[in-house]
Amino acid sequence: MPLKVGNQWNYKAFVIDSNGQQMAGQQISIPIKVLRDTTINGSTWYILNSFFDKEKLELLQYKQDGVWFGYNGVEGILFRYPAQANSSYAAPDGGIMQLISTNASVTVPVGTFSTYEYRIARLRMQ
């Protein structure tokens, strides 16, 4: 995840049913942009528009074990790096983060890149 002021990307979010199939009409695209950076307790944090609430901001930071997340007083590891494919761990919001691949391919206007592919699983109660 290239944390640099001005960088932006789109996250895709969708709902998976109990059979592991994506539910029709349940996909959204979430535009995220690094707005600025700041120093907190001697460490650089990057300020982004919120994944969850357009009126709030989130913080991301590089640490030795990956990218850390801060939001509403909650802090935790969001993307482990380095990590092994097919591993999983608790996400800061209570979901389960899964590392699907360490060599996924993504194509954007400036080229094709190798990247990690993560998925977060959350239980949705009806």
C-alpha positions in Angstrom: 0.0 0.0 0.0 1.8 3.2 -1.2 1.2 5.6 1.7 2.1 9.0 0.2 0.1 12.2 0.3 -2.0 12.5 -2.9 -2.1 8.7 -3.6 -5.6 7.2 -4.1 -7.2 3.9 -4.8 -10.5 2.2 -4.9 -11.4 -0.7 -2.6 -14.1 -3.2 -3.7 -16.4 -4.4 -1.1 -19.0 -7.2 -1.6 -21.1 -9.6 0.3 -20.5 -13.4 0.1 -23.2 -15.8 1.0 -22.8 -18.9 3.2 -21.9 -21.0 0.1 -18.9 -18.6 -0.7 -20.7 -17.0 -3.7 -20.8 -13.2 -4.2 -24.4 -11.9 -3.9 -25.7 -10.1 -6.9 -26.1 -6.3 -6.5 -24.0 -6.3 -3.3 -20.8 -4.8 -4.5 -19.6 -1.2 -3.8 -16.4 0.7 -4.7 -14.9 2.8 -1.9 -12.5 5.6 -3.1 -9.7 6.2 -0.6 -7.2 9.1 -0.8 -4.2 10.0 1.4 -5.0 13.5 2.3 -2.0 14.5 4.4 0.4 13.2 7.0 1.1 14.0 10.6 3.4 13.1 13.5 2.0 11.5 16.6 4.4 10.5 19.4 7.3 10.8 17.0 5.8 8.5 14.4 4.4 9.4 10.9 0.8 8.6 10.4 -1.1 9.1 7.1 -4.5 10.6 7.2 -7.1 9.2 4.8 -10.8 9.7 4.2 -12.7 7.1 6.1 -13.5 3.7 4.7 -16.7 3.7 6.9 -17.8 7.3 7.4 -17.4 10.1 4.9 -17.5 12.7 7.7 -14.5 11.1 9.5 -10.8 10.5 8.9 -8.6 7.4 9.4 -5.0 7.0 10.2 -2.6 4.5 8.6 1.1 3.9 9.5 3.9 1.7 8.3 5.4 -0.5 11.1 7.8 -3.3 11.1 5.1 -6.0 10.7 2.9 -4.2 8.2 0.4 -1.4 7.8 -1.4 -0.3 11.0 -4.8 1.3 11.3 -6.2 3.9 13.7 -9.9 5.0 13.8 -12.1 6.2 16.7 -9.6 5.2 19.3 -9.0 1.7 17.9 -5.5 0.8 16.7 -4.3 -2.5 15.2 -2.6 -4.2 12.3 -4.6 -3.9 9.1 -2.3 -5.5 6.5 0.5 -7.8 7.7 3.7 -7.6 5.6 5.6 -9.7 5.2 3.2 -12.6 5.6 2.4 -16.0 4.2 -0.4 -16.7 1.7 -3.5 -18.5 3.2 -2.9 -17.0 6.6 -5.5 -15.1 8.7 -5.6 -12.9 11.7 -8.1 -10.7 13.6 -8.7 -7.3 12.0 -8.9 -4.2 14.2 -12.7 -4.0 13.7 -13.4 -7.5 14.8 -13.5 -9.2 11.4 -11.0 -11.8 10.1 -8.4 -10.6 7.7 -7.3 -13.3 5.2 -4.2 -13.1 3.0 -5.2 -14.8 -0.2 -2.1 -14.3 -2.3 1.4 -12.8 -2.1 1.7 -12.5 -5.9 -1.6 -11.2 -7.1 -1.6 -8.9 -10.2 -3.2 -5.5 -10.4 -3.3 -3.3 -13.5 -3.8 0.4 -13.3 -3.2 3.2 -15.8 0.6 3.4 -15.1 1.2 -0.3 -15.4 0.8 -3.8 -13.9 2.1 -4.6 -10.5 2.5 -7.6 -8.2 0.8 -7.2 -4.9 -0.7 -9.0 -1.9 -4.4 -9.8 -2.0 -6.3 -9.5 1.3 -9.9 -10.2 2.1 -11.7 -9.3 5.3 -14.6 -11.5 6.5 -17.3 -10.1 8.7 -20.3 -11.9 10.0 -23.5 -10.2 9.1 -26.4 -10.9 11.4 -29.9 -10.8 10.0 
